[in-house]
């Protein structure tokens, strides 16, 4: 029996990253392809202790159904944590728990977009977001970056102004995935002003904001918003554990309230056990010490990767120097065949992600690739980068 796949799913391809990661099951492969936290960044003992305490105190409360909006204790703890440095939540806002931040992208698109509506997004952009928008029938309109790694505001204005106008603009301002760049404060203000001018909402995704290597904190777009233009996605995957599948969405009640209705039909509620464990962790553990520890881990790994790249890469190759996050964006010489480069890397037991995977139009010329420094050990970083460095001299 032949089965016909829906039109909206025909345009969605399997994640290139997930396909590459299948090859990394081979222990001999050094993977710079994923975006997993470092194994030594997980607070394993704290999570074991907290889970045991909660089972001792109220086992049925952990195992029973919960409400769709999220556990009250978790929402209070998460709201306090994500507002610790700036005022993200406003009086008109509602906060809900979601099953990872990618569910926020899915729910918001379901709530705001009919099939064929436009979503504007950074380009390159987080592949999971692009696929989520496309799965819900949205048409993507990309906005590029300048050579300095800042969003091209002229392109943004064009993307916002032409008809049909986008339902929202998606951005990761802090340590962007895949580029690792950070949007300046002035650019954030201009993005907010342009979206207000054209009546386009903003979905601000901030999974990496807490993983910064310097003391400088750039205010979120949400904290600058006085006109209820921004829906804010804040994840615990990178600072606690992705296996918990926990995030919160903060935004105006008329939109987030409808997202709750959509979530009821998706998964009823986010894992209650995970919410209660995270609530206890956020409320009782020393978060400053925890964040300092994981920042130090990633800062060291990033510095090691950059140092090895500086020593081994061909001088024609350029790359970003992130101040946080998990990724470095590498530009090979113009005309390079990045797909062949990636294939040759695999043959040398190194996995990378071709940059074209992060674009709305996969036929667009792209000579870049993404490297992840958070997952591999120090030894594998040095070994893998030396292999790639030798390959760059053969381009």
C-alpha positions as CSV (number, residue, x, y, z in Angstrom):
1,X,0.0,0.0,0.0
2,X,1.4,3.4,-1.0
3,X,1.1,6.1,1.5
4,X,1.0,9.8,0.5
5,X,3.0,12.1,2.7
6,X,1.4,15.5,3.5
7,X,2.5,18.5,1.4
8,X,3.8,20.3,4.4
9,X,6.1,17.5,5.4
10,X,7.4,16.9,1.9
11,X,9.4,20.1,2.1
12,X,11.0,19.1,5.4
13,X,14.2,17.2,5.2
14,X,15.8,15.1,7.9
15,X,18.2,17.2,10.0
16,X,21.6,17.1,8.4
17,X,23.1,17.3,11.9
18,X,21.1,14.3,13.1
19,X,22.1,12.3,10.0
20,X,25.8,13.2,10.5
21,X,25.5,12.2,14.2
22,X,24.5,8.7,13.2
23,X,28.0,8.3,11.8
24,X,29.5,9.5,15.1
25,X,28.3,6.4,16.9
26,X,31.7,5.0,15.7
27,X,34.0,5.7,18.7
28,X,36.8,6.5,16.3
29,X,35.0,9.5,14.9
30,X,35.8,12.9,16.5
31,X,32.5,14.8,16.3
32,X,32.4,18.6,16.0
33,X,28.9,18.2,14.5
34,X,26.5,18.2,17.5
35,X,25.7,20.8,20.1
36,X,25.6,18.6,23.3
37,X,26.8,20.0,26.6
38,X,30.1,18.7,27.9
39,X,29.7,15.5,29.9
40,X,31.4,17.1,32.9
41,X,29.0,20.1,32.9
42,X,26.1,18.1,34.2
43,X,25.3,18.5,37.9
44,X,24.7,14.7,38.2
45,X,25.1,14.4,42.0
46,X,22.8,17.3,42.7
47,X,20.1,16.0,40.3
48,X,20.3,12.5,41.9
49,X,20.0,13.9,45.4
50,X,17.1,16.2,44.5
51,X,15.2,13.4,42.7
52,X,15.6,11.1,45.7
53,X,14.4,13.8,48.1
54,X,11.3,14.5,46.0
55,X,10.4,10.9,45.7
56,X,10.7,10.6,49.5
57,X,8.5,13.7,50.1
58,X,5.8,13.2,47.5
59,X,6.1,10.3,45.0
60,X,2.6,10.6,43.7
61,X,3.0,14.3,43.1
62,X,5.9,13.5,40.8
63,X,4.1,10.7,38.9
64,X,0.6,12.2,38.5
65,X,-0.7,14.4,35.6
66,X,0.1,18.1,35.8
67,X,-1.5,21.3,34.3
68,X,-0.6,22.4,30.8
69,X,0.8,25.8,31.8
70,X,3.4,24.1,34.0
71,X,4.1,23.4,37.7
72,X,3.6,26.6,39.7
73,X,6.8,25.9,41.7
74,X,8.9,25.5,38.5
75,X,7.4,28.5,36.9
76,X,8.2,30.7,39.9
77,X,11.8,29.4,40.1
78,X,12.4,29.7,36.4
79,X,10.9,33.2,36.3
80,X,13.1,34.3,39.2
81,X,16.2,32.8,37.5
82,X,15.6,34.3,34.0
83,X,14.9,37.7,35.6
84,X,18.0,37.7,37.8
85,X,20.0,40.1,35.6
86,X,17.3,42.1,33.8
87,X,13.5,42.5,33.7
88,X,12.4,40.0,31.1
89,X,8.8,39.4,32.4
90,X,6.4,42.3,32.3
91,X,3.0,42.6,34.1
92,X,1.1,41.8,30.8
93,X,3.1,38.6,30.3
94,X,2.3,34.9,30.9
95,X,5.0,32.3,31.5
96,X,4.5,28.6,30.6
97,X,6.6,25.5,30.7
98,X,7.4,23.8,27.4
99,X,9.1,20.6,26.3
100,X,12.3,22.2,25.3
101,X,12.5,25.6,23.5
102,X,11.9,24.0,20.1
103,X,8.3,23.4,21.2
104,X,7.9,27.1,21.6
105,X,8.8,27.6,17.9
106,X,6.2,24.9,17.0
107,X,3.5,26.3,19.2
108,X,4.0,29.9,18.2
109,X,3.9,29.0,14.5
110,X,0.7,27.0,15.0
111,X,-0.9,29.9,16.8
112,X,0.2,32.7,14.5
113,X,0.6,31.2,11.0
114,X,-1.8,29.8,8.5
115,X,-0.2,27.6,5.8
116,X,1.7,29.8,3.4
117,X,2.3,32.6,5.9
118,X,5.8,34.1,6.1
119,X,8.3,33.8,9.0
120,X,11.4,35.9,8.8
121,X,14.6,34.5,10.3
122,X,18.3,35.1,10.5
123,X,20.3,33.3,7.9
124,X,22.1,31.2,8.7
125,X,19.8,30.1,11.5
126,X,19.3,27.2,14.0
127,X,18.3,24.3,11.8
128,X,15.7,23.0,14.3
129,X,13.8,26.3,14.1
130,X,13.8,26.3,10.3
131,X,12.4,22.8,10.2
132,X,9.8,23.6,12.9
133,X,8.5,26.6,11.0
134,X,8.4,24.6,7.7
135,X,6.6,21.7,9.3
136,X,3.8,24.1,10.3
137,X,3.5,25.3,6.7
138,X,5.4,28.6,7.0
139,X,7.4,30.1,4.1
140,X,10.8,31.3,5.3
141,X,12.4,34.7,4.5
142,X,16.0,34.9,5.4
143,X,17.9,37.9,6.7
144,X,21.7,37.8,6.3
145,X,24.6,39.1,8.4
146,X,27.3,41.7,7.7
147,X,31.0,40.8,7.5
148,X,31.3,42.0,11.1
149,X,28.7,39.3,12.2
150,X,25.9,41.8,12.9
151,X,22.4,41.3,11.4
152,X,22.0,43.2,8.1
153,X,19.4,45.8,9.1
154,X,18.8,46.9,5.5
155,X,17.9,43.3,4.7
156,X,15.8,43.0,7.8
157,X,13.8,46.1,6.8
158,X,13.2,44.7,3.3
159,X,12.1,41.3,4.8
160,X,9.7,43.1,7.1
161,X,8.3,45.5,4.6
162,X,7.5,43.4,1.6
163,X,4.1,41.8,1.3
164,X,3.0,39.5,2.7
165,X,4.6,40.7,5.9
166,X,6.0,38.1,8.2
167,X,4.1,36.9,11.2
168,X,7.2,37.1,13.3
169,X,11.0,37.4,13.1
170,X,13.1,34.7,14.7
171,X,16.5,35.5,16.2
172,X,19.2,34.1,18.6
173,X,21.0,37.4,19.7
174,X,23.4,35.7,22.1
175,X,26.2,33.5,20.7
176,X,24.1,32.6,17.7
177,X,23.7,29.1,16.4
178,X,25.5,28.4,14.1
179,X,27.8,31.5,13.9
180,X,28.6,32.0,17.6
181,X,28.3,35.8,17.2
182,X,26.5,38.2,19.5
183,X,24.1,41.0,18.4
184,X,25.3,44.4,19.7
185,X,23.0,46.5,21.9
186,X,22.5,49.1,19.2
187,X,21.5,46.4,16.7
188,X,19.0,45.0,19.2
189,X,17.5,48.4,19.6
190,X,17.2,48.8,15.8
191,X,15.7,45.3,15.3
192,X,13.1,46.2,17.9
193,X,12.4,49.5,16.3
194,X,12.0,48.0,12.8
195,X,9.7,45.3,13.9
196,X,7.6,47.8,15.8
197,X,7.5,50.0,12.6
198,X,6.2,47.2,10.5
199,X,4.0,45.5,13.1
200,X,6.0,42.2,13.2
201,X,6.5,40.3,16.4
202,X,9.9,38.9,17.5
203,X,10.6,35.4,18.7
204,X,13.8,35.8,20.8
205,X,15.5,32.5,21.4
206,X,18.1,32.6,24.2
207,X,19.5,29.1,24.8
208,X,23.1,30.2,25.2
209,X,22.8,33.5,27.1
210,X,24.1,32.2,30.4
211,X,27.2,30.6,28.8
212,X,29.2,33.8,28.3
213,X,33.0,33.9,28.8
214,X,33.2,37.6,29.8
215,X,31.5,39.8,32.4
216,X,29.7,41.8,29.7
217,X,26.0,41.2,29.7
218,X,24.1,42.6,26.7
219,X,20.4,43.2,27.5
220,X,17.9,40.9,25.8
221,X,15.6,42.4,23.2
222,X,12.7,41.3,25.5
223,X,14.1,43.5,28.3
224,X,14.1,46.5,26.0
225,X,10.5,45.9,24.7
226,X,7.9,48.3,26.0
227,X,5.3,47.5,23.4
228,X,4.7,43.7,23.9
229,X,6.4,42.8,20.6
230,X,8.7,40.0,21.9
231,X,8.0,36.4,22.7
232,X,10.9,35.1,24.8
233,X,12.2,31.5,24.7
234,X,14.5,30.5,27.6
235,X,15.9,27.0,27.8
236,X,17.5,24.9,30.6
237,X,19.0,22.5,28.2
238,X,22.5,24.1,28.0
239,X,22.7,25.1,31.7
240,X,21.1,22.1,33.4
241,X,20.4,19.1,31.1
242,X,18.9,18.7,27.7
243,X,17.4,15.3,28.7
244,X,15.0,17.1,31.0
245,X,13.5,18.8,27.9
246,X,12.6,22.0,29.8
247,X,12.1,25.5,28.7
248,X,9.9,28.4,29.4
249,X,8.0,30.8,27.1
250,X,7.4,34.4,28.3
251,X,5.2,36.7,26.4
252,X,1.9,38.5,26.1
253,X,-1.0,36.6,27.5
254,X,-3.2,36.7,24.4
255,X,-0.6,34.8,22.4
256,X,0.9,32.6,25.1
257,X,-2.6,31.7,26.3
258,X,-3.4,30.3,22.8
259,X,-0.1,28.4,22.9
260,X,-1.3,26.6,26.0
261,X,-4.4,25.5,24.1
262,X,-2.1,24.2,21.2
263,X,0.1,22.4,23.8
264,X,-2.9,20.6,25.2
265,X,-3.3,18.9,21.9
266,X,0.4,18.3,21.5
267,X,1.6,16.7,24.8
268,X,-0.9,17.7,27.5
269,X,1.9,19.0,29.7
270,X,5.7,19.1,30.1
271,X,7.3,16.3,32.2
272,X,6.2,17.0,35.8
273,X,9.1,15.1,37.3
274,X,11.6,17.1,35.4
275,X,9.8,20.4,36.3
276,X,9.9,19.6,40.0
277,X,13.6,18.5,39.9
278,X,14.5,21.7,38.1
279,X,12.5,23.9,40.4
280,X,14.3,22.5,43.4
281,X,17.7,22.8,41.7
282,X,17.1,26.5,40.7
283,X,15.8,27.3,44.2
284,X,18.3,25.6,46.4
285,X,21.6,25.2,44.5
286,X,24.3,27.9,44.2
287,X,23.5,29.0,40.6
288,X,26.3,31.5,40.5
289,X,28.8,28.8,41.3
290,X,27.1,26.3,38.9
291,X,27.2,28.8,36.0
292,X,30.8,29.8,36.8
293,X,31.8,26.2,36.6
294,X,30.2,25.4,33.2
295,X,31.4,28.8,31.8
296,X,34.9,27.8,32.7
297,X,34.6,24.5,31.0
298,X,33.3,26.0,27.7
299,X,35.7,28.9,27.8
300,X,38.7,26.6,28.1
301,X,37.4,24.3,25.2
302,X,36.7,27.3,23.0
303,X,40.1,28.8,23.6
304,X,41.8,25.5,22.9
305,X,40.0,25.0,19.6
306,X,40.7,28.6,18.5
307,X,44.4,28.2,19.4
308,X,44.7,25.0,17.5
309,X,42.9,26.5,14.5
310,X,45.3,29.6,14.6
311,X,48.2,27.2,14.5
312,X,47.0,24.8,11.8
313,X,44.4,26.4,9.5
314,X,45.4,27.9,6.1
315,X,45.5,31.7,6.3
316,X,42.8,31.9,3.7
317,X,40.3,30.4,6.2
318,X,38.5,32.8,8.5
319,X,36.4,32.1,11.5
320,X,34.4,33.7,14.4
321,X,35.9,34.1,17.8
322,X,32.8,33.7,20.1
323,X,32.6,35.1,23.6
324,X,30.2,32.3,24.7
325,X,28.0,29.6,23.5
326,X,29.1,26.4,21.8
327,X,30.0,27.1,18.2
328,X,32.6,28.5,15.8
329,X,31.6,29.4,12.2
330,X,34.4,28.7,9.7
331,X,34.5,30.3,6.2
332,X,36.6,28.4,3.7
333,X,38.0,30.1,0.6
334,X,35.3,31.2,-1.9
335,X,34.6,28.4,-4.4
336,X,35.4,25.6,-1.9
337,X,33.2,22.5,-2.1
338,X,32.1,22.3,1.5
339,X,30.1,19.1,1.0
340,X,33.2,17.4,-0.4
341,X,35.3,18.8,2.5
342,X,32.8,17.4,5.0
343,X,32.8,14.0,3.3
344,X,36.6,14.0,3.3
345,X,36.6,14.9,7.0
346,X,34.4,11.9,7.7
347,X,36.8,9.7,5.8
348,X,39.4,11.1,8.2
349,X,37.1,10.3,11.2
350,X,36.1,13.9,11.9
351,X,32.5,15.0,11.7
352,X,31.5,18.6,10.8
353,X,28.3,20.3,9.6
354,X,28.3,22.1,6.2
355,X,27.0,25.6,6.6
356,X,24.3,25.3,3.9
357,X,22.3,23.2,6.4
358,X,21.5,26.4,8.2
359,X,20.1,28.3,5.3
360,X,16.5,28.8,4.1
361,X,17.6,28.2,0.5
362,X,20.0,25.2,0.2
363,X,20.9,26.1,-3.3
364,X,22.5,29.4,-2.2
365,X,26.3,29.4,-2.5
366,X,27.8,28.7,1.0
367,X,31.5,28.1,1.7
368,X,31.1,27.8,5.5
369,X,30.9,25.1,8.1
370,X,30.1,24.9,11.8
371,X,32.3,23.5,14.5
372,X,31.1,22.6,18.0
373,X,33.6,22.8,20.9
374,X,31.5,21.9,23.9
375,X,31.2,18.1,23.4
376,X,34.6,16.7,22.4
377,X,37.4,16.2,25.0
378,X,40.5,18.4,24.9
379,X,42.5,15.7,23.3
380,X,39.9,15.1,20.5
381,X,39.7,18.9,19.9
382,X,43.4,19.1,19.2
383,X,43.6,15.9,17.1
384,X,40.4,16.7,15.1
385,X,41.4,20.4,14.4
386,X,44.8,19.3,13.3
387,X,43.3,17.0,10.8
388,X,40.9,19.7,9.5
389,X,43.8,22.2,9.4
390,X,45.8,19.9,7.2
391,X,42.8,19.6,4.9
392,X,42.4,23.4,4.6
393,X,45.9,23.6,3.0
394,X,44.7,21.2,0.3
395,X,41.8,23.5,-0.8
